[in-house]
C-alpha cells in the first residue's frame, strides 16, 4: 500500500470516528438517532414562493423573512458545511379520563405538557454544540429549535431522520411523529447519512382524521384551516365556519398524529391537558403567567387561549356553559373573547333559550362593533344550526 493510500485510510477512519462521536454526544443528551446532511441549496424555491403567494403563511409573518436563508443556509451562514438533525421525543398521554362536554373542559396538545420545549431543547443543543466544538477543529456551530429561518423537516428528510408524512410532519419508524426536531449547523464537513424511504404508502388516516380539511392530498397542508394554527398562531377572529370543527381543542391538535399507525402507544393520562374552561376564561395576565408562563402554551397568549375556550364552550352543547359565557360577554376585558362568547351563546340558544338570549341582549349593547355583530348574528339564528355533534 502506498503512503498516500495509507494516509487516505487514516483520514477516513478519523472522519468516521468523529462522525460517530458527534452522534453519540447527541444521543447522550436525549436526541434520538442523530443524522447528518450536507448543506446545499434546497430545490424548493418555486414551491415556497407559490405557497407564500397563496397566503398560506396567514398570521405567521416570520415565514416571509430570510427567504434566501431558508432555501440556502450559506447565504446567512457562509461557513456552514454540514447540518446535524435529530428527533427529541416527547411523552404522549392519552386523552384524560374526562368527559369534556359534560365537565366543560378543553383539550391541550400533548407536546405542550411540562416546561416549554424551546427552553429544554435550547439548553440541550447548547451542550451538544460544546461537545462538537471539542471534537472538530472547525469549531463554529449554530443551534436551532424551530424559531430560526430553517426548514427543519427538509433537513430531517435529507439526513434520514425520517420521511415527510402526508400530514407534512416528519415520521420515523422508531418515534413516529411525536418528537421535536433540533438542528445544528456545523463548520466541519462531515460525511452525510442517506435519506430513508417514504413509508406512508396508501394510508390516508391523517387526512381523514382532520376535521377542518387542512391536510390536502399530495403532502400539502393548508395552515389557515389547521386547528393548531387557528388556536395558537392566528391572532384575530376565527372563521365562524371553522369554529365547530375545533371541537374541544383550546391549544393545538393531535388528531392527525393520533390517527397515524406509525405512532407508538401512549403514556398515562394527564389532566393538566384538560383544563376547566371557566378557569381559562377567568385568567388575568398574572394568573396566566403563573400557570403557563414557562410552557409552550404562552405562545397563544392569555387572550388567544380565552378566545379558544369561549369557542369550545359553544361546541359542548351543554346548557351549563351559558352562565360562564354570559359572564364572559359582560365582563371579559378583551373584545375578541367577548365576540367569540357571543357566537357560542348563539350555538346554545336551542339548549337554553331564555338565559342565552338574555346574555346576547347584553352583548348587543357592547360598545365594540365586532361583539355587537356576533351577538346580532347569534340572535338571528345564524349559528344555531352549526351544532352538529353532541
Secondary structure, 3 states (H helix, E strand, C coil): CCHHHHHHHHHHHHHHHHHHHHHHHHHHCCCEEEEEEECCCCCCHHHHHHHHHCCCCCCCHHHHCCHHHHHCHHHCCCCCCEEEEEEEECCCECCCCCCHHHHCECEECHHHCCCCHHHHHHHHHHHHHHHHHHHCCCCCEEEECCCCCCCHHHHHHHHCCCEECCCCCEEECCCECCEEEEEEEECCCCCCCCCCCCCCCCCCHHHHHCCCCCEECCCEECHHHCHHHHHHHCCCCCCHHHHHHHCCEEECCCHHHHHCCCCCCCECCCHHHCCEHHHHHHCCHHHHHHHHCCCHHHHCHHHHHHHHHHHHHHHHCCCCHHHHHHHHHHHCCCHHHHHHHHHHHHHCCCCCHHHHHHHHHHHCCCCCHHHHHHHHHHHCCCCHHHCCCC
